Amino acid sequence: MKKNTYQKGIFLGCIICFMSTLASAQVNYKIHSLFVYKFTQYIEWPSKSVEFVIGIVGNSPIQEELEALAAIKKVDTRSIVIKKISPTADLSGCNMVFIAQNQSSHLPAISGKLQGKPILIISETNDGATKGAGINFIIVDDKMKFELNKGSVEKKGLKVSGDLAKLAVMVG
């Protein structure tokens, strides 16, 4: 078994464990950040820029968790850079944009602004994957899961791994 395939198998097992863990009223952003990092490995990115930039729109505890991951992890050989950005900023320098729940009203506008650009939008709001996010964190039956709008992601020129799609709640 190839090392990469073995690592993916371990990740899939961890995801299943996390998804079966009961969600509390308070969101565990450490787990969210691990998911966000792992998404980088299950999506094929057309751009191989020097840095992999994750923009955070709004105030969210995920920023601190992602910064801790960025200090020790890479996307392929690229350093990870976490940037706090406003919803009206130029987001074209990002590879991913995470929209915090407190900024979810900006999701449709951000999605429109990034239409056709190879930038994955991740949200954490009701119906986020139908409102423009490619991936949206949700709680179903007290379990953390994520929605995937594969068609929306692929329209941006990003290719989603079948393994990731199998774990997602498919939308769109």
PLY file of the C-alpha trace (Angstrom):
ply
format ascii 1.0
element vertex 172
property float x
property float y
property float z
element edge 171
property int vertex1
property int vertex2
end_header
0.00 0.00 0.00
1.39 3.40 -0.92
2.23 5.78 1.90
-0.13 8.44 0.54
-2.99 5.93 0.29
-2.21 4.71 3.82
-2.29 8.30 5.15
-5.60 8.93 3.41
-6.99 5.77 5.01
-5.93 6.99 8.44
-7.49 10.38 7.74
-10.75 8.80 6.64
-10.82 6.76 9.85
-10.22 9.88 11.92
-12.93 11.76 10.07
-15.42 8.99 10.79
-14.45 9.09 14.48
-14.81 12.89 14.59
-18.11 12.76 12.76
-19.47 10.19 15.21
-18.43 12.28 18.23
-21.31 14.17 19.76
-21.21 17.86 19.04
-21.64 20.15 21.99
-23.37 23.50 21.96
-19.91 25.00 21.56
-18.18 24.29 18.24
-14.78 22.62 18.49
-12.64 24.79 16.21
-9.59 22.58 16.68
-11.50 19.86 14.80
-12.75 22.40 12.25
-9.17 23.51 11.60
-8.03 19.90 11.10
-10.81 19.42 8.58
-9.84 22.62 6.76
-6.22 21.49 6.61
-7.18 18.03 5.36
-9.42 19.56 2.67
-6.21 20.98 1.17
-5.05 17.41 0.55
-8.29 16.14 -0.98
-8.78 18.95 -3.47
-6.56 19.46 -6.49
-5.48 23.09 -6.77
-4.55 24.49 -10.21
-2.27 27.17 -8.77
1.04 26.18 -7.24
1.89 29.56 -5.74
4.72 29.89 -3.23
2.28 30.15 -0.30
-1.11 28.58 0.38
-3.30 31.40 1.68
-6.38 30.85 3.84
-8.41 34.00 4.36
-10.67 34.28 7.41
-13.67 36.59 7.04
-14.98 37.65 10.44
-14.01 36.83 13.98
-13.65 33.13 14.62
-11.67 30.92 17.00
-10.66 28.92 13.91
-8.11 31.61 13.10
-5.96 30.79 16.13
-6.27 27.05 15.48
-5.31 27.44 11.82
-2.34 29.65 12.75
-1.10 26.88 15.08
-1.42 24.34 12.25
0.25 26.68 9.77
3.29 26.87 12.04
3.92 23.12 11.69
2.21 21.99 8.47
2.50 22.68 4.75
0.32 22.14 1.70
2.63 20.05 -0.43
5.80 22.15 -0.15
4.02 25.48 0.33
3.88 27.40 3.59
0.40 28.10 4.89
-0.48 31.74 5.53
-3.57 32.68 7.53
-4.95 36.17 6.88
-7.86 37.92 8.53
-9.72 39.79 5.81
-12.84 41.89 5.50
-15.78 40.71 3.38
-15.21 43.60 0.97
-11.46 43.02 0.53
-9.83 41.64 -2.59
-9.87 37.90 -1.94
-8.20 36.84 -5.17
-4.88 36.14 -3.42
-6.46 33.39 -1.32
-6.67 29.67 -2.04
-9.42 29.23 0.57
-11.78 31.64 2.25
-13.40 30.66 5.55
-16.48 32.72 6.34
-17.21 32.84 10.08
-20.79 32.40 11.18
-20.96 36.06 12.28
-20.28 37.09 8.66
-22.58 34.58 6.95
-24.76 37.35 5.53
-21.81 38.16 3.22
-21.64 34.64 1.76
-23.70 35.31 -1.41
-21.75 38.49 -2.22
-18.38 36.82 -1.62
-19.43 33.83 -3.70
-20.44 36.14 -6.55
-17.17 38.03 -6.32
-15.17 34.77 -6.49
-17.23 33.13 -9.22
-14.98 31.25 -11.64
-11.86 31.78 -9.51
-10.08 28.70 -8.07
-10.82 29.68 -4.46
-12.64 27.31 -2.12
-15.22 28.97 0.09
-15.90 27.28 3.43
-18.75 28.39 5.67
-20.54 27.35 8.84
-24.08 28.52 8.36
-27.46 27.02 7.54
-27.64 26.15 3.84
-24.14 27.54 3.24
-23.43 25.06 0.44
-26.54 26.18 -1.42
-25.73 29.87 -0.88
-22.28 29.79 -2.47
-19.89 27.86 -0.23
-18.17 24.82 -1.69
-17.95 23.26 1.79
-20.17 24.05 4.74
-19.86 22.73 8.30
-23.14 21.49 9.76
-24.45 19.61 12.80
-26.76 16.67 12.02
-28.17 14.55 14.84
-25.62 16.10 17.25
-22.75 15.13 14.94
-20.41 17.43 13.06
-20.52 16.87 9.31
-19.83 18.89 6.22
-21.81 19.62 3.11
-20.06 19.57 -0.25
-21.37 21.33 -3.31
-19.12 19.43 -5.72
-20.55 21.11 -8.82
-19.85 24.55 -7.40
-16.31 23.59 -6.41
-15.55 22.08 -9.81
-16.89 25.16 -11.63
-14.05 27.02 -9.93
-11.49 24.72 -11.55
-10.88 22.70 -8.38
-10.98 18.92 -8.49
-12.52 17.07 -5.52
-11.25 13.65 -4.47
-13.82 10.87 -4.53
-12.74 9.96 -1.00
-13.73 13.41 0.25
-17.04 13.28 -1.60
-17.88 9.94 0.06
-17.66 11.54 3.51
-19.69 14.62 2.67
-23.37 15.39 2.71
-23.75 16.16 -0.99
-25.61 19.34 -1.93
-26.46 20.87 -5.28
0 1
1 2
2 3
3 4
4 5
5 6
6 7
7 8
8 9
9 10
10 11
11 12
12 13
13 14
14 15
15 16
16 17
17 18
18 19
19 20
20 21
21 22
22 23
23 24
24 25
25 26
26 27
27 28
28 29
29 30
30 31
31 32
32 33
33 34
34 35
35 36
36 37
37 38
38 39
39 40
40 41
41 42
42 43
43 44
44 45
45 46
46 47
47 48
48 49
49 50
50 51
51 52
52 53
53 54
54 55
55 56
56 57
57 58
58 59
59 60
60 61
61 62
62 63
63 64
64 65
65 66
66 67
67 68
68 69
69 70
70 71
71 72
72 73
73 74
74 75
75 76
76 77
77 78
78 79
79 80
80 81
81 82
82 83
83 84
84 85
85 86
86 87
87 88
88 89
89 90
90 91
91 92
92 93
93 94
94 95
95 96
96 97
97 98
98 99
99 100
100 101
101 102
102 103
103 104
104 105
105 106
106 107
107 108
108 109
109 110
110 111
111 112
112 113
113 114
114 115
115 116
116 117
117 118
118 119
119 120
120 121
121 122
122 123
123 124
124 125
125 126
126 127
127 128
128 129
129 130
130 131
131 132
132 133
133 134
134 135
135 136
136 137
137 138
138 139
139 140
140 141
141 142
142 143
143 144
144 145
145 146
146 147
147 148
148 149
149 150
150 151
151 152
152 153
153 154
154 155
155 156
156 157
157 158
158 159
159 160
160 161
161 162
162 163
163 164
164 165
165 166
166 167
167 168
168 169
169 170
170 171
